Amino acid sequence: MPYKSRNESIELLILKTLNSRISLSDKDKQYYFNLKKGNEGEILFDTLTDKLQCECLILNDLLLKLNNTMFQIDALVILSDTIYLFEVKNYEGDYYYESDRLYKKPKSEITNPLNQLSRSESLLRQLLQNLGFNIPIHASVVFINPGFTLYQAPLNKPFIFPAQVNSYIKKLNMITRKLDKKHRLLADKLISLHIKDSPFKLLTAYDYDQLRKGITCIKCTSFSISVQGKKCVCEECGHEEEVTAAVMRNVTEFKLLFPDQRITTNVIHDWCKVVESKRRIRKILERNFKKVGVHQWTFYE
């Protein structure tokens, strides 16, 4: 059980919603797919660290700042006498390493993850020193995708390859030393310093009128939804969802995309589209939000 769980970033959630409601540019679509694939790799690594039985504190997805410099940590495992820092990469395909550079075959250079790892390790070490903790850091790049191959891989680099991940986790599990109060104090301090709202938002501009309205299927993302009694039924895959749950999911999407807009019956009725009754929308909002104002000035928060 992680001491700090991983959540999808606001950036990824927004792009996921936009991808179903607007035609993203090729650049934005590629950026979205890269974020999505990276998140999937991190979640896969989480399923392995979740199996750790040794005494440890697992902190996933930390965004920290030191002297106005931001740095991100994919996964941190605090053990008794060492902190293990992991940079997780979900690369797929054939790569090769040459002269401290990483290439995807045939010859497309990509950013060497060791550079990012080294930067994060250095900044974390300085941050720990500032907080009064002197604990060694062991930093590694984890290539989590089983479809990844690295040719000419150097033996002296802190790489963990797909076939080595399970054995590496087992090795950590063999550590029997106990944690004490200082470890939990450190974990709590790092969590308190975590920056929840990432400043790295490189999104294309969008407005309400551009976006496709309607409820999407939670299973297949189709807009082919019909309301049948208390259920929203997908005509593509047959999945059923309670109308209330589907409307509330759409409200969450609306709030994500337009955080400064007020939630009103008319707005959500237009946003959901397939729920014909405004009265039904109003009842759902009244049950789930605080009602503010009266008559045409009513909104929900």
ROGU-539830 format. One record per residue (C-alpha): residue in three letters; residue number from 1; x, y, z. Coordinates in steps of 0.05 Angstrom, whole numbers, m for minus. Layout:
REM ROGU-539830
Ala,NUM,X,Y,Z
...
REM end
This chain:
REM ROGU-539830
Met,1,0,0,0
Pro,2,34,65,m22
Tyr,3,42,120,31
Lys,4,27,169,m25
Ser,5,m15,144,m83
Arg,6,m9,164,m156
Asn,7,m63,205,m189
Glu,8,m71,223,m262
Ser,9,m46,294,m272
Ile,10,m95,350,m287
Glu,11,m59,359,m353
Leu,12,m71,286,m373
Leu,13,m144,288,m350
Ile,14,m157,351,m391
Leu,15,m124,324,m453
Lys,16,m162,258,m446
Thr,17,m228,296,m443
Leu,18,m209,342,m501
Asn,19,m188,283,m543
Ser,20,m259,256,m542
Arg,21,m293,324,m554
Ile,22,m249,361,m603
Ser,23,m200,346,m659
Leu,24,m132,357,m627
Ser,25,m74,380,m670
Asp,26,m23,326,m687
Lys,27,26,357,m638
Asp,28,m24,359,m580
Lys,29,m49,289,m596
Gln,30,23,262,m595
Tyr,31,35,298,m530
Tyr,32,m28,267,m500
Phe,33,m9,197,m523
Asn,34,61,206,m493
Leu,35,32,228,m426
Lys,36,m18,171,m427
Lys,37,35,119,m443
Gly,38,81,146,m390
Asn,39,26,143,m338
Glu,40,9,72,m358
Gly,41,82,52,m347
Glu,42,84,85,m279
Ile,43,20,48,m259
Leu,44,50,m18,m282
Phe,45,111,m4,m238
Asp,46,64,13,m180
Thr,47,33,m57,m184
Leu,48,103,m85,m171
Thr,49,123,m39,m114
Asp,50,54,m51,m82
Lys,51,78,m123,m71
Leu,52,136,m102,m26
Gln,53,129,m136,41
Cys,54,190,m104,74
Glu,55,183,m44,120
Cys,56,183,15,72
Leu,57,145,78,54
Ile,58,126,85,m20
Leu,59,115,155,m47
Asn,60,90,158,m118
Asp,61,89,219,m164
Leu,62,123,275,m125
Leu,63,130,345,m155
Leu,64,179,385,m112
Lys,65,215,451,m114
Leu,66,284,472,m90
Asn,67,308,544,m98
Asn,68,254,558,m151
Thr,69,274,496,m190
Met,70,220,444,m201
Phe,71,234,369,m205
Gln,72,190,308,m210
Ile,73,200,239,m180
Asp,74,161,180,m209
Ala,75,170,135,m149
Leu,76,208,138,m83
Val,77,217,79,m35
Ile,78,242,97,34
Leu,79,277,40,70
Ser,80,315,40,136
Asp,81,382,65,111
Thr,82,371,82,37
Ile,83,322,120,m6
Tyr,84,309,87,m73
Leu,85,291,136,m129
Phe,86,261,109,m193
Glu,87,252,144,m260
Val,88,202,100,m298
Lys,89,203,97,m374
Asn,90,151,61,m416
Tyr,91,192,60,m480
Glu,92,175,7,m531
Gly,93,216,m19,m589
Asp,94,290,m24,m606
Tyr,95,339,27,m579
Tyr,96,414,31,m574
Tyr,97,464,67,m529
Glu,98,524,102,m559
Ser,99,572,154,m530
Asp,100,526,170,m472
Arg,101,468,181,m518
Leu,102,404,142,m528
Tyr,103,375,128,m597
Lys,104,313,95,m623
Lys,105,330,52,m683
Pro,106,346,66,m738
Lys,107,378,132,m712
Ser,108,331,179,m676
Glu,109,362,210,m614
Ile,110,318,218,m553
Thr,111,333,251,m487
Asn,112,376,207,m444
Pro,113,335,191,m381
Leu,114,399,189,m341
Asn,115,403,265,m348
Gln,116,335,273,m316
Leu,117,352,220,m263
Ser,118,417,255,m245
Arg,119,382,322,m239
Ser,120,326,294,m195
Glu,121,375,257,m151
Ser,122,419,319,m141
Leu,123,360,364,m124
Leu,124,329,312,m77
Arg,125,395,304,m40
Gln,126,400,379,m31
Leu,127,328,383,m7
Leu,128,340,327,43
Gln,129,401,363,70
Asn,130,360,427,78
Leu,131,308,387,117
Gly,132,361,358,162
Phe,133,361,287,135
Asn,134,425,251,115
Ile,135,403,188,80
Pro,136,438,157,19
Ile,137,399,157,m46
His,138,402,100,m96
Ala,139,374,124,m163
Ser,140,355,81,m223
Val,141,320,86,m290
Val,142,267,31,m297
Phe,143,249,8,m367
Ile,144,182,m23,m351
Asn,145,155,m43,m420
Pro,146,169,m116,m438
Gly,147,173,m95,m511
Phe,148,235,m53,m498
Thr,149,305,m73,m521
Leu,150,369,m33,m510
Tyr,151,428,m53,m552
Gln,152,499,m37,m530
Ala,153,473,m26,m460
Pro,154,530,m3,m414
Leu,155,541,m46,m352
Asn,156,559,13,m308
Lys,157,495,53,m316
Pro,158,437,50,m266
Phe,159,389,17,m314
Ile,160,337,m34,m293
Phe,161,310,m72,m354
Pro,162,242,m106,m360
Ala,163,269,m175,m346
Gln,164,305,m150,m283
Val,165,248,m112,m249
Asn,166,217,m171,m212
Ser,167,284,m195,m185
Tyr,168,301,m124,m164
Ile,169,236,m119,m124
Lys,170,250,m187,m92
Lys,171,319,m161,m72
Leu,172,288,m101,m38
Asn,173,240,m148,m3
Met,174,298,m184,31
Ile,175,316,m121,70
Thr,176,294,m135,142
Arg,177,315,m71,178
Lys,178,258,m32,211
Leu,179,236,39,200
Asp,180,230,89,257
Lys,181,196,156,269
Lys,182,246,196,228
His,183,227,158,164
Arg,184,153,174,172
Leu,185,172,245,190
Leu,186,211,250,125
Ala,187,155,219,84
Asp,188,104,267,114
Lys,189,149,326,100
Leu,190,159,307,27
Ile,191,84,298,18
Ser,192,71,366,49
Leu,193,120,397,m1
His,194,88,362,m61
Ile,195,61,413,m111
Lys,196,m9,390,m130
Asp,197,m21,438,m188
Ser,198,32,426,m240
Pro,199,54,489,m277
Phe,200,73,447,m338
Lys,201,10,458,m378
Leu,202,24,464,m452
Leu,203,m47,458,m477
Thr,204,m79,485,m539
Ala,205,m132,538,m529
Tyr,206,m205,515,m531
Asp,207,m273,543,m516
Tyr,208,m342,515,m500
Asp,209,m372,523,m569
Gln,210,m316,482,m601
Leu,211,m329,420,m558
Arg,212,m375,363,m575
Lys,213,m432,358,m524
Gly,214,m460,294,m496
Ile,215,m446,237,m448
Thr,216,m392,189,m468
Cys,217,m392,115,m451
Ile,218,m346,103,m391
Lys,219,m324,38,m422
Cys,220,m313,52,m497
Thr,221,m318,129,m498
Ser,222,m372,128,m552
Phe,223,m422,185,m555
Ser,224,m476,136,m577
Ile,225,m513,139,m511
Ser,226,m588,133,m500
Val,227,m626,144,m435
Gln,228,m670,85,m418
Gly,229,m705,96,m351
Lys,230,m652,102,m297
Lys,231,m596,79,m343
Cys,232,m551,109,m396
Val,233,m541,53,m447
Cys,234,m484,52,m498
Glu,235,m509,31,m566
Glu,236,m438,12,m587
Cys,237,m416,m36,m531
Gly,238,m480,m44,m490
His,239,m450,m18,m426
Glu,240,m500,10,m376
Glu,241,m489,65,m325
Glu,242,m536,99,m276
Val,243,m560,166,m304
Thr,244,m540,201,m240
Ala,245,m469,173,m243
Ala,246,m463,191,m317
Val,247,m487,262,m306
Met,248,m440,272,m246
Arg,249,m383,245,m288
Asn,250,m399,297,m341
Val,251,m403,352,m288
Thr,252,m333,332,m266
Glu,253,m308,338,m337
Phe,254,m341,406,m345
Lys,255,m310,431,m280
Leu,256,m243,405,m303
Leu,257,m246,441,m370
Phe,258,m280,504,m344
Pro,259,m261,513,m271
Asp,260,m283,586,m270
Gln,261,m353,573,m298
Arg,262,m414,565,m252
Ile,263,m451,499,m251
Thr,264,m523,512,m270
Thr,265,m581,468,m293
Asn,266,m581,499,m362
Val,267,m506,492,m372
Ile,268,m504,418,m350
His,269,m568,403,m390
Asp,270,m534,429,m452
Trp,271,m468,395,m435
Cys,272,m499,327,m425
Lys,273,m546,334,m485
Val,274,m579,265,m482
Val,275,m616,276,m416
Glu,276,m678,311,m442
Ser,277,m709,333,m375
Lys,278,m680,395,m343
Arg,279,m719,377,m281
Arg,280,m680,311,m277
Ile,281,m614,348,m284
Arg,282,m634,398,m230
Lys,283,m653,342,m181
Ile,284,m585,309,m192
Leu,285,m548,374,m180
Glu,286,m589,389,m118
Arg,287,m573,321,m88
Asn,288,m499,327,m100
Phe,289,m482,400,m92
Lys,290,m498,460,m48
Lys,291,m551,504,m80
Val,292,m536,578,m83
Gly,293,m584,633,m104
Val,294,m656,628,m128
His,295,m694,624,m193
Gln,296,m653,641,m255
Trp,297,m594,660,m212
Thr,298,m587,591,m181
Phe,299,m521,555,m187
Tyr,300,m487,496,m151
Glu,301,m421,489,m116
REM end
